[in-house]
Structure formats: C-alpha cells, structure tokens
Amino acid sequence: MKRFTLGALLGLCLLSKLFVVPVNAEGEIVVRAVMFYSPSCGHCHYVIENVLTPLIQQYKGQLEVVGVNVAEEGGQQLYQAAIETFAIPPERQGVPTLIIGEDVLVGSVEIPEQLPGLVESYLGQDGVDWPAIPGFADALATSAPTPTTQPNAATAEVTIETPAPTDIASENKPLPTATAEPAITGIIIEKEDWRDRFARDPFGNGLSILVLVGMLVSILFQGWRLLQPSTSLVSNHWRQAVPPLVILGLIVAGYLAYVETQQVTAVCGPVGDCNAVQQSDYALLFGFLPIAVLGLSGYIAIGAAWVVARWSRPPWANLAQLALAGMVWFGVAFSIYLTFLEPFVIGATCAWCLTSAVIMTALLWLVAPLLRPAAVAVRSLATHS
C-alpha cells in the first residue's frame, strides 16, 4: 500500500509538470519565444518593428519575447547552445532567429510568414513556455528587470531587461515594447564608439583598413596621373586583363546577391564576419536595393563596355572606353565608402566585399589611363561632326 501511494504521488507530480500551463501576470495563457538578434542587423530591425511589435499589440500580453543580442559574449554563448540543442544546420545559422516551442524560424521572410500561425496554434494548445535552451532559464532567473538602459560594467555577461517603449536603432537602444506591460525584453549593450566596433575583430577590421588605404592611394595616384601631360601611349594590356577580373567580380557579387536576396547564411571563411555585414542596415541602398545586386549590375555593365570598346569602331569604341573608365572610377569610390563602413561603423569585415574592392581597384589600374585619350577622341569627333 505504501509503495502504491508513493508511486501514485510520483505520478501526480510528473503529470502536474507535464500539464503546467504557462500564464502571464493576469492568469492568461501565454506564448513565450526567444529572438536572437544583432543591433547591426537590418533584417532584425524589420522583424522587431514590423512583425513582433504588431503581434504584441494584437495579443495584449499573451505573447512574450526575450531578445538575445548575439553581438555580446553571453548572448553568443546562448545562441551556440540553441544551435546545438535544436540542431540548426549551418545554412540556417544567422540572425534574426526566433525559437518558439520546438520551432526554429530564421530570417525576415520565414518569421513573418510562420510566426502568427504558430502563436495561434500554441494558444490553442494551452500556450508554450520558454524554449529549452541550456543556460537561458538561469540567465532569465538571475536577471532583475530594470527600466534603465545603461549597463553596469560589473554585471554578468548576460543581462536581460525590460526596456521602456522606444524604436530600435542600430546601436545602444533596446528592443521596443509595444504595450504598457513588459512584453519584449532584451539584452542591454553598452554604447559603442568606433574603437569598440573595431575591437570586435581587430584582425579582420585591420585588413579592411589596409584595403581601404590601398584604394585611397590608388585613386589619388590615378587622379594625379590624369593631371599630368600625356607622355606615353595607353597600354593594350587592359584588353586581355579586364575579362578575367570581370568574371571574378561577377562570381563574388553574384554570390553576395544570392545571400542578400535569398536571406541565407554566407560562407565567410576564417576572416571577418560577412553575415554581420550582409545583415546590417548598410546592406541595402535606399532601404530596398541590395548592395550586392548593384555590384552585380556594375560588373555586367563593365563587361558590356569592354566588349564594345574591344570589338567596335569609333566613335562607339571611344564612347565605350570612356564609359568603362568612368564606371570603374565610380566603383572604386563606392567601394571606398563601403569598406570604410565595415571597421568603423558596422564593426565587422566581409571578406567577399574586400575581394570585390580589390578586383575593382585592379580594374582601375588597367582602365584609368583610357579616360583621357577616350575623352579627347570623343571631343575631337564631336568637333568635326
């Protein structure tokens, strides 16, 4: 009888744990999720502002989300634990990643498409508690919610807070709260300056600076050459050397365009963090055009200009040479701007982007001398016509 009673009690304890219903402060069934994000990730901003915030408003306290900043050491450790626990494959690793129950949603397309249906489904199943990520429960339990957004340097690596309602920015602002009740919480980060961003990856960012200096020296030198009296004929090496460089540029820009448009995780290699760059606000021009798509279009245009310059006759050959040199000059100038952003603004280096910058600089050395003779020929033709 004692054995039966003890067994029954153990069974009741297990059943009570199995059928515990997560509820909020008002006793309502609640769905809880974890969002892994980075402050420099434009896709994360989109998901937070346009997906999570409206859902929080819609469900009025029945949806709770904790944001984990993977740019911080503690947040990165939790993210790696989540990767191992949920067996997230390499091609699906990256932010934004949202885990709700046993479901892992990745990217600014998958999360908006699937999250609303999952919230409805879990609410119909008596809610769902926080995902079983090793270390997350301890971090959540030991973190005292606070309205301040300024971190204490002496606190633990992972600090979870309840921020005041605000819009998310690229740096030190917390995740937004959509209602008066704490619904979205985030891991606070210190306000960073360019030194802090550079220190995230000194080797990769140092490499970016070397490439940046090389481009600046190249464009200044070629500009100086244009101002000097013409003393020699233009070398014809550009005729043979341009096509291989354009093909290589098309491969690099094409891969990055695929990563940006399909929102997949890039293969970064041992140097830098190209995914952080591709997911930053600066990966889009005017807020909608992926930079890599612009680069791909540029290489296609350069290749087309080379074909016309190589195989046509004046005046089309001269006009094509003029366009070829002009596009390459613009490409290097734009690459200088993008490369400057990596170490000093984004705090991450993209090896693919540096490769494209080096290719464009090599093209500059080949075709910059074409600018003056092509311009003189076009002016001469215009004068005699």
Backbone torsions as a table, in degrees:
resi	resn	phi	psi	omega
1	MET	NA	-41.5	178.3
2	LYS	-63.6	-41.6	179.3
3	ARG	-62.6	-40.9	-180.0
4	PHE	-63.8	-43.3	-179.8
5	THR	-63.7	-44.1	179.6
6	LEU	-63.1	-42.0	178.9
7	GLY	-64.8	-40.0	179.3
8	ALA	-64.4	-40.1	179.2
9	LEU	-64.6	-42.5	177.9
10	LEU	-62.2	-41.0	178.9
11	GLY	-63.6	-41.7	178.7
12	LEU	-64.7	-37.0	178.0
13	CYS	-63.3	-44.5	179.2
14	LEU	-63.6	-42.8	179.9
15	LEU	-63.8	-37.7	-179.8
16	SER	-65.6	-34.0	178.1
17	LYS	-72.6	-37.9	-178.8
18	LEU	-67.4	-33.5	-173.2
19	PHE	-108.7	23.0	173.6
20	VAL	-69.2	127.1	-178.3
21	VAL	-100.3	120.9	178.6
22	PRO	-68.2	129.7	-179.7
23	VAL	-131.3	158.1	176.5
24	ASN	-91.2	-169.8	-175.5
25	ALA	-63.7	-25.5	179.8
26	GLU	-91.1	5.5	179.5
27	GLY	81.0	12.0	179.0
28	GLU	-87.7	148.3	175.2
29	ILE	-59.9	138.5	-174.4
30	VAL	-131.7	147.9	173.2
31	VAL	-111.0	129.2	-176.3
32	ARG	-119.7	141.5	-177.0
33	ALA	-144.0	160.7	177.8
34	VAL	-118.9	131.5	180.0
35	MET	-115.2	117.3	174.8
36	PHE	-91.0	126.8	-174.2
37	TYR	-144.4	170.7	172.8
38	SER	-133.0	139.8	-179.3
39	PRO	-60.8	-25.1	-178.4
40	SER	-93.3	8.0	-174.9
41	CYS	-95.1	111.8	179.0
42	GLY	-64.8	-36.5	177.9
43	HIS	-65.0	-34.5	176.8
44	CYS	-64.2	-43.8	178.5
45	HIS	-58.1	-44.0	-178.6
46	TYR	-61.5	-46.4	-178.1
47	VAL	-63.1	-43.7	-177.5
48	ILE	-65.9	-46.0	-173.4
49	GLU	-78.5	-36.7	-170.9
50	ASN	-106.6	-9.7	-179.3
51	VAL	-119.4	-59.1	-175.2
52	LEU	-67.8	-45.4	-177.7
53	THR	-60.4	-47.7	176.2
54	PRO	-62.3	-36.4	179.1
55	LEU	-66.7	-39.5	177.7
56	ILE	-61.4	-42.6	178.0
57	GLN	-64.3	-38.5	-177.6
58	GLN	-66.7	-42.0	-173.6
59	TYR	-94.9	-3.6	168.3
60	LYS	47.6	60.6	175.1
61	GLY	93.0	-7.5	179.4
62	GLN	-90.6	0.3	174.5
63	LEU	-126.8	120.6	178.7
64	GLU	-121.6	133.8	-178.2
65	VAL	-130.5	132.6	174.0
66	VAL	-108.0	126.7	177.5
67	GLY	-91.9	134.5	179.3
68	VAL	-118.4	117.0	-177.1
69	ASN	-82.3	109.4	-176.4
70	VAL	-75.9	-7.8	176.4
71	ALA	-75.1	-16.5	176.6
72	GLU	-94.6	152.2	-175.1
73	GLU	-60.5	-45.4	-180.0
74	GLY	-64.1	-41.2	178.0
75	GLY	-65.6	-37.4	177.8
76	GLN	-65.5	-36.6	177.1
77	GLN	-64.2	-42.4	177.1
78	LEU	-64.1	-38.4	179.7
79	TYR	-65.2	-42.3	177.9
80	GLN	-64.0	-37.0	176.5
81	ALA	-64.0	-39.3	178.4
82	ALA	-66.4	-38.3	178.2
83	ILE	-59.6	-44.7	-179.2
84	GLU	-70.4	-42.4	-176.6
85	THR	-65.6	-42.8	-175.8
86	PHE	-99.9	8.0	176.6
87	ALA	50.8	51.6	179.9
88	ILE	-75.6	120.4	-177.4
89	PRO	-69.5	158.4	-176.9
90	PRO	-55.6	-37.5	-177.4
91	GLU	-70.9	-10.1	178.8
92	ARG	-112.7	11.7	179.5
93	GLN	-89.6	129.6	-178.7
94	GLY	151.1	167.0	179.5
95	VAL	-107.7	151.5	2.5
96	PRO	-78.3	139.8	173.1
97	THR	-126.4	127.6	179.6
98	LEU	-120.0	127.5	179.0
99	ILE	-113.5	123.6	179.6
100	ILE	-133.6	115.4	-173.9
101	GLY	64.0	-122.4	176.6
102	GLU	-102.0	5.6	-176.0
103	ASP	-95.9	134.8	178.2
104	VAL	-115.8	118.4	179.2
105	LEU	-112.2	134.3	-175.4
106	VAL	-129.2	131.5	171.6
107	GLY	95.8	163.6	-176.7
108	SER	-83.5	4.6	171.8
109	VAL	-105.0	-47.4	-176.8
110	GLU	-67.2	-41.7	-178.4
111	ILE	-63.3	-49.6	178.1
112	PRO	-62.6	-33.5	-176.9
113	GLU	-72.8	-37.9	-169.8
114	GLN	-105.7	-27.6	-173.4
115	LEU	-61.6	-46.3	-178.9
116	PRO	-57.1	-42.3	178.7
117	GLY	-65.9	-37.4	178.8
118	LEU	-67.2	-39.1	178.3
119	VAL	-61.3	-46.6	177.9
120	GLU	-60.6	-42.4	-178.6
121	SER	-63.9	-45.4	-178.5
122	TYR	-70.4	-34.5	175.6
123	LEU	-64.1	-34.2	176.5
124	GLY	-72.5	-15.2	178.6
125	GLN	-105.8	29.0	-179.9
126	ASP	67.4	32.3	172.5
127	GLY	79.2	-179.8	177.1
128	VAL	-150.6	139.8	-177.7
129	ASP	-87.7	-176.0	-179.0
130	TRP	-57.1	144.6	176.7
131	PRO	-59.7	149.2	-176.6
132	ALA	-81.7	71.0	178.1
133	ILE	-96.5	120.6	-179.2
134	PRO	-54.7	127.8	178.5
135	GLY	90.9	-16.8	-177.0
136	PHE	-69.9	-44.4	-178.5
137	ALA	-60.8	-40.4	178.5
138	ASP	-65.3	-42.6	179.1
139	ALA	-63.2	-39.6	179.8
140	LEU	-68.6	-40.8	-176.9
141	ALA	-70.9	-35.2	-176.5
142	THR	-88.6	-3.3	-179.0
143	SER	-97.0	118.3	179.0
144	ALA	-86.0	119.1	178.0
145	PRO	-57.9	136.9	-178.5
146	THR	-142.9	145.1	-179.2
147	PRO	-78.0	-8.7	-176.9
148	THR	-77.0	151.7	176.0
149	THR	-109.8	5.8	179.3
150	GLN	-101.5	118.8	-177.6
151	PRO	-76.6	154.5	174.6
152	ASN	-96.1	125.8	-177.0
153	ALA	-61.4	-20.4	-177.7
154	ALA	-91.0	-1.1	-178.6
155	THR	-76.2	174.0	-179.4
156	ALA	-66.9	169.5	-178.1
157	GLU	-63.1	-36.9	-179.8
158	VAL	-107.9	118.2	178.9
159	THR	-126.2	116.7	-178.7
160	ILE	-102.9	133.7	-175.6
161	GLU	-132.0	167.8	170.1
162	THR	-108.5	103.1	-175.5
163	PRO	-79.6	161.6	173.7
164	ALA	-74.7	156.0	179.8
165	PRO	-58.1	130.0	-179.3
166	THR	-166.1	170.5	174.2
167	ASP	-95.2	142.6	-178.8
168	ILE	-73.6	142.8	175.5
169	ALA	-121.7	-178.9	-173.6
170	SER	-77.8	-11.3	-176.7
171	GLU	-124.9	-107.5	-161.1
172	ASN	-89.2	16.6	177.7
173	LYS	-91.6	144.4	-178.0
174	PRO	-78.1	174.6	176.4
175	LEU	-65.4	146.3	-175.3
176	PRO	-75.9	148.4	172.1
177	THR	-105.8	129.5	-173.3
178	ALA	-91.7	-15.8	180.0
179	THR	-130.8	175.8	179.9
180	ALA	-69.3	-30.6	179.0
181	GLU	-79.9	149.0	177.6
182	PRO	-64.4	114.4	-178.8
183	ALA	-120.5	-40.8	177.0
184	ILE	-115.1	126.4	177.1
185	THR	-120.4	160.0	-176.7
186	GLY	-145.1	164.0	175.1
187	ILE	-86.2	120.7	-175.4
188	ILE	-73.0	151.4	178.4
189	ILE	-130.9	151.1	179.6
190	GLU	-73.3	151.4	173.8
191	LYS	-65.7	130.1	-174.6
192	GLU	-109.3	147.9	166.6
193	ASP	-111.5	-175.4	-174.6
194	TRP	-63.9	-27.9	179.4
195	ARG	-67.4	-41.1	178.3
196	ASP	-65.1	-41.6	179.3
197	ARG	-65.4	-41.2	178.3
198	PHE	-63.1	-36.8	-176.2
199	ALA	-70.6	-12.1	177.6
200	ARG	-61.6	-36.5	-179.3
201	ASP	-148.0	79.0	-175.1
202	PRO	-58.7	-37.4	-177.8
203	PHE	-70.3	-51.1	-179.1
204	GLY	-63.7	-43.9	180.0
205	ASN	-69.2	-31.9	174.6
206	GLY	-64.9	-38.0	176.2
207	LEU	-63.9	-38.1	176.5
208	SER	-60.4	-40.9	-179.5
209	ILE	-66.0	-39.2	177.7
210	LEU	-61.5	-44.7	177.9
211	VAL	-64.5	-39.8	179.1
212	LEU	-61.2	-45.2	178.8
213	VAL	-62.5	-42.2	178.8
214	GLY	-60.4	-40.5	178.8
215	MET	-67.9	-41.8	179.5
216	LEU	-63.0	-43.3	178.1
217	VAL	-62.8	-41.4	-177.8
218	SER	-64.6	-45.7	-176.3
219	ILE	-71.4	-33.3	176.5
220	LEU	-69.5	-41.4	-179.4
221	PHE	-65.9	-45.4	180.0
222	GLN	-66.6	-34.1	174.1
223	GLY	-65.0	-39.9	177.6
224	TRP	-64.1	-39.3	179.8
225	ARG	-63.1	-35.7	179.8
226	LEU	-65.4	-26.2	-179.0
227	LEU	-84.6	-10.3	-178.4
228	GLN	-86.7	152.8	175.6
229	PRO	-59.8	140.5	-179.4
230	SER	-73.5	120.3	-177.0
231	THR	-119.7	-5.9	-177.5
232	SER	-146.4	158.7	176.8
233	LEU	-74.7	153.9	178.2
234	VAL	-70.7	133.2	177.4
235	SER	-67.4	146.5	178.9
236	ASN	-91.6	9.9	180.0
237	HIS	-61.5	-27.1	-178.2
238	TRP	-60.9	-27.7	-177.6
239	ARG	-63.1	-36.8	-178.6
240	GLN	-93.9	-30.0	-171.6
241	ALA	-87.0	-24.2	-176.7
242	VAL	-65.5	-47.4	-176.2
243	PRO	-56.2	-46.2	178.8
244	PRO	-61.2	-38.2	179.7
245	LEU	-67.7	-39.5	178.5
246	VAL	-64.6	-42.2	178.7
247	ILE	-61.5	-44.6	178.5
248	LEU	-62.8	-41.1	177.3
249	GLY	-63.7	-38.0	177.1
250	LEU	-63.2	-37.7	178.9
251	ILE	-65.4	-47.2	-178.6
252	VAL	-64.9	-51.4	-178.2
253	ALA	-66.6	-35.1	178.5
254	GLY	-64.4	-41.0	178.7
255	TYR	-65.9	-43.6	179.5
256	LEU	-66.0	-35.9	177.0
257	ALA	-64.4	-38.1	176.4
258	TYR	-63.4	-43.8	179.9
259	VAL	-61.7	-45.3	-175.3
260	GLU	-72.2	-41.5	-176.3
261	THR	-78.1	-33.2	-179.4
262	GLN	-93.3	-6.9	177.7
263	GLN	55.5	48.9	176.0
264	VAL	-107.0	166.5	179.6
265	THR	-81.5	128.3	-178.9
266	ALA	-79.8	151.1	171.6
267	VAL	-84.2	110.8	-169.3
268	CYS	-93.2	-27.7	-175.4
269	GLY	82.1	-169.7	-173.3
270	PRO	-80.2	-10.3	-174.6
271	VAL	-113.7	127.6	171.9
272	GLY	77.2	-170.6	179.2
273	ASP	-140.2	83.9	-174.6
274	CYS	-67.5	-25.2	179.0
275	ASN	-67.8	-36.9	176.6
276	ALA	-63.1	-36.9	178.6
277	VAL	-70.1	-45.2	-177.7
278	GLN	-68.2	-23.1	-179.4
279	GLN	-97.8	4.7	-179.5
280	SER	-82.0	168.9	177.2
281	ASP	-61.4	-25.8	-174.4
282	TYR	-84.3	0.8	176.4
283	ALA	-77.4	-10.1	179.6
284	LEU	-118.8	134.9	175.0
285	LEU	-95.3	129.4	-176.6
286	PHE	61.2	19.4	176.5
287	GLY	82.0	-1.8	-177.8
288	PHE	-142.7	-22.6	-176.3
289	LEU	-96.9	114.7	177.7
290	PRO	-60.7	133.7	-178.9
291	ILE	-58.3	-38.9	-178.2
292	ALA	-64.7	-34.4	176.8
293	VAL	-65.3	-39.7	175.9
294	LEU	-62.9	-42.4	178.1
295	GLY	-63.9	-41.2	178.1
296	LEU	-61.6	-43.5	178.2
297	SER	-63.0	-37.2	179.4
298	GLY	-64.4	-44.0	178.8
299	TYR	-65.3	-37.6	176.7
300	ILE	-62.5	-43.6	179.7
301	ALA	-65.7	-39.1	177.8
302	ILE	-64.1	-43.3	178.0
303	GLY	-62.3	-40.4	179.3
304	ALA	-65.5	-40.7	178.5
305	ALA	-64.3	-37.5	177.8
306	TRP	-63.1	-42.6	179.8
307	VAL	-60.3	-45.7	-179.7
308	VAL	-65.9	-43.2	-179.6
309	ALA	-65.2	-32.3	-175.9
310	ARG	-81.1	-35.5	-168.2
311	TRP	-116.5	-3.9	179.5
312	SER	-103.1	177.8	-179.6
313	ARG	-112.1	163.2	176.3
314	PRO	-59.3	147.2	5.1
315	PRO	-86.4	-8.1	-175.5
316	TRP	-63.3	-36.7	178.7
317	ALA	-63.5	-42.0	179.3
318	ASN	-66.7	-42.3	177.8
319	LEU	-62.9	-39.5	179.4
320	ALA	-67.0	-39.5	176.8
321	GLN	-63.0	-41.1	178.5
322	LEU	-63.0	-43.4	178.6
323	ALA	-66.8	-39.7	179.6
324	LEU	-60.1	-49.0	-179.7
325	ALA	-65.5	-41.4	-179.1
326	GLY	-63.0	-42.8	179.7
327	MET	-64.9	-38.3	179.8
328	VAL	-68.9	-40.6	175.8
329	TRP	-58.2	-46.4	178.9
330	PHE	-63.7	-40.4	-179.9
331	GLY	-60.3	-41.3	179.0
332	VAL	-68.7	-42.4	179.0
333	ALA	-60.7	-43.1	179.3
334	PHE	-68.6	-35.4	176.9
335	SER	-65.6	-34.4	175.7
336	ILE	-61.5	-44.6	178.6
337	TYR	-61.2	-47.6	-177.8
338	LEU	-66.2	-39.8	-178.7
339	THR	-69.2	-33.2	175.3
340	PHE	-62.4	-38.5	-177.8
341	LEU	-63.2	-34.8	-171.6
342	GLU	-60.5	-57.6	-177.7
343	PRO	-78.1	-29.5	-169.4
344	PHE	-101.0	-22.8	-177.6
345	VAL	-115.9	-50.6	-178.7
346	ILE	-80.9	-37.3	-177.9
347	GLY	81.7	21.2	179.1
348	ALA	-148.5	152.2	-177.3
349	THR	-116.5	137.3	177.4
350	CYS	-107.1	112.3	-179.0
351	ALA	-63.1	-35.0	177.4
352	TRP	-63.6	-41.8	-179.8
353	CYS	-65.8	-40.8	177.6
354	LEU	-63.7	-37.9	177.8
355	THR	-61.1	-44.2	178.0
356	SER	-63.3	-38.8	178.9
357	ALA	-63.7	-40.6	178.6
358	VAL	-66.4	-40.9	178.3
359	ILE	-60.9	-45.6	-179.0
360	MET	-64.9	-36.1	177.9
361	THR	-67.0	-40.1	176.2
362	ALA	-61.7	-40.0	176.8
363	LEU	-62.8	-36.5	179.1
364	LEU	-60.3	-43.9	-179.5
365	TRP	-64.2	-28.5	-179.0
366	LEU	-80.4	-42.1	-168.8
367	VAL	-107.3	-10.9	-179.8
368	ALA	-57.5	-39.3	178.6
369	PRO	-63.6	-14.8	179.8
370	LEU	-74.1	-20.0	-169.9
371	LEU	-61.3	-49.4	-176.3
372	ARG	-66.6	-54.7	-178.7
373	PRO	-60.3	-35.4	178.8
374	ALA	-66.2	-41.5	179.0
375	ALA	-65.5	-39.8	178.4
376	VAL	-64.2	-42.5	-179.2
377	ALA	-64.8	-43.8	179.6
378	VAL	-64.4	-39.8	179.2
379	ARG	-66.2	-39.8	179.9
380	SER	-64.1	-43.7	178.8
381	LEU	-63.2	-39.9	179.8
382	ALA	-66.2	-34.4	-178.9
383	THR	-70.1	-39.2	-175.9
384	HIS	-87.6	-5.4	-179.2
385	SER	-88.0	NA	NA
